[in-house]
Amino acid sequence: MGKSPIKSPLSEADKEITGNALQATLVDLVDLSLIAKQAHWNVVGANFRSAHLQLDELVDTARQYVDEVAERANAIGVSPNGKAKVVVESSGLPEYPDNWQSVESTVAAIVDILAALIERLRKRIDETDKSDLVTQDLLIAITQELEKAHWMWQAQQA
């Protein structure tokens, strides 16, 4: 089924801009959830428990917003795609290293990954300024939550 069964409240041009922003956000958030879970399984060292639990909080946040983003895409008549192949091909997040990582290297990697994601989200906030304020509002909420998480991860480096 190629044609959307959902009538979009947006013009075709606005739907395309907004749909692209939502799809890019979806794959970045799926990737973030997988990265944070990978880090959760492989973090070691002093303050392990704190980092381990904080990574699960990040996974929960990413997964919550994955669903909200996918549902918003559906609401405007865009089919979301969060399949593994699409995430691998489309995510703009930095890669997370393999194997066990110290708490310090884990924190540094998560800080960098969140910074990259926040930068990408802020561009999408600008892109959706004219195409769909409802989606822009969702992107703002996601960015606000991830900027809070970014601050908390950075605080561990201070």
C-alpha positions in Angstrom: 0.0 0.0 0.0 1.8 3.1 -1.2 -0.8 5.8 -1.0 -1.5 7.0 2.5 -4.9 5.9 3.9 -4.6 9.0 6.3 -5.7 12.4 5.0 -3.1 14.9 6.0 -4.0 18.2 7.5 -0.9 19.6 5.7 -0.3 20.7 2.1 1.9 18.2 0.1 4.9 20.5 0.4 4.5 21.0 4.2 3.8 17.3 4.6 7.1 16.5 2.8 9.2 18.9 4.9 7.5 17.8 8.1 7.6 14.1 7.2 11.3 14.3 6.5 12.0 16.0 9.8 10.0 13.4 11.7 11.6 10.4 9.8 15.1 11.7 10.5 14.2 12.3 14.2 12.7 8.8 14.4 15.9 7.1 13.2 18.1 9.2 15.3 16.0 8.4 18.4 15.9 4.6 17.6 19.7 4.8 17.2 20.1 6.7 20.5 18.0 4.0 22.3 20.2 1.3 20.9 23.5 3.2 21.7 22.4 3.9 25.3 21.4 0.2 25.8 24.8 -0.9 24.3 26.6 1.5 26.7 24.4 0.3 29.6 25.6 -3.3 29.0 29.2 -2.4 28.6 30.0 0.4 31.1 32.5 -0.6 33.8 34.4 1.1 36.6 33.9 3.5 39.4 30.4 4.9 39.6 29.2 2.0 37.4 25.8 1.7 39.0 25.0 5.4 38.6 26.0 5.4 34.9 24.3 2.1 34.3 21.0 3.5 35.7 21.3 6.8 34.0 21.8 5.0 30.7 18.5 3.2 31.2 16.8 6.5 31.8 18.2 7.7 28.5 16.9 4.5 26.8 13.4 5.1 28.3 13.4 8.8 27.1 14.4 7.8 23.6 11.9 5.0 23.3 9.1 7.3 24.6 9.8 9.9 22.0 10.3 7.3 19.2 6.7 6.3 19.7 5.5 10.0 19.8 7.4 10.8 16.7 6.1 7.8 14.8 2.6 8.5 15.8 2.9 12.2 14.7 4.2 11.0 11.3 1.1 8.8 11.0 -1.2 11.7 12.0 0.0 13.7 9.1 -0.2 10.8 6.6 3.5 9.8 6.6 4.4 6.1 7.2 7.2 6.0 9.7 10.1 3.6 9.1 12.2 2.5 12.1 13.6 -0.7 10.6 17.2 -1.6 11.5 18.4 -1.2 7.9 16.9 2.3 7.7 18.4 3.3 11.0 21.8 2.1 10.0 21.6 3.9 6.7 20.0 7.1 8.0 21.1 7.9 11.5 23.3 11.0 11.9 24.6 10.1 15.3 28.3 9.4 16.1 29.1 5.7 16.4 29.5 4.3 19.9 32.6 2.1 20.5 32.5 -1.7 20.9 33.4 -3.6 24.0 33.6 -2.5 27.6 34.0 1.2 28.2 35.0 3.0 31.4 32.5 5.2 33.0 34.6 8.2 31.9 34.7 7.2 28.2 31.0 6.3 28.3 30.1 9.7 29.7 32.3 11.4 27.1 30.7 9.4 24.2 27.2 10.0 25.4 27.9 13.8 25.8 29.1 13.9 22.2 26.2 11.8 20.9 23.6 13.9 22.7 25.3 17.1 21.4 25.1 15.8 17.8 21.5 14.9 18.2 20.5 18.2 19.8 22.2 20.1 16.9 20.2 18.0 14.4 17.0 18.5 16.3 17.5 22.3 16.5 17.9 22.3 12.7 14.6 20.4 12.4 12.9 22.9 14.7 13.9 25.6 12.3 12.8 23.6 9.2 9.3 22.9 10.6 8.7 26.6 11.6 6.6 27.2 8.6 5.5 23.7 7.6 3.9 22.4 10.9 3.9 24.1 14.3 2.4 21.0 16.0 5.4 18.9 14.9 7.8 21.8 15.8 6.3 21.8 19.3 7.0 18.0 19.6 10.6 18.6 18.4 11.0 21.4 20.9 9.8 19.1 23.7 12.2 16.4 22.7 15.1 18.8 22.5 14.2 20.3 25.9 14.3 16.8 27.4 17.5 15.8 25.7 19.2 19.1 26.6 18.4 18.4 30.2 19.9 14.9 29.8 23.0 16.4 28.1 23.5 18.8 31.0 23.3 15.9 33.5 25.8 13.9 31.5 28.2 16.9 31.1 27.9 17.6 34.9 29.7 14.2 35.4 32.7 15.6 33.5 33.0 18.7 35.6 
